[in-house]
Amino acid sequence: MHLKVMDINYIKKKYPNEHNSSDRWLTIVVEEIGEIAKAIQDGDINNFVEEVTQSIAALYLMCQDVINSKEIGTPTNSQAV
């Protein structure tokens, strides 16, 4: 399994802001991970794999955003990295 460009593009389309606060990114990642839990509950292997790769894509974009902005934290508690 490897991260596909289409998973990254899917996350970018679903959440169009290129820069999000860390707490917003965490909300996005947790929502995607919740979809993994649903796939497990449903016993849907194909959807499980899709949701895992989409969650990885969200985490990747979160890291890229922090690297590019050089800050982490909430809008009121931001710190340079």
C-alpha positions, 0 to 999 in steps of 0.5 A: 500500500502506498499513498496515492496522489488521488488521495491527497487531491481528494483531501485537498478538495474535501477541505480546500483551505491550504492553511489550517490551524493545528486544531482544525487539522486535528479535527480533519484527521479525527473525522477521517479516522472515524471513517476507518472505524465505520469501515471496520464496523461495516466489515468493508475491507475495500472502504477500510483501505481507502479510508486509511490512505485518505487519513494518511493523506490528511496527516501528510497535508497537516505536516506539510502545512506546519512545515510551510507555515513554520507554526503549530498550535491554535490561532491564539496559541501559535508557536514557531517551529 
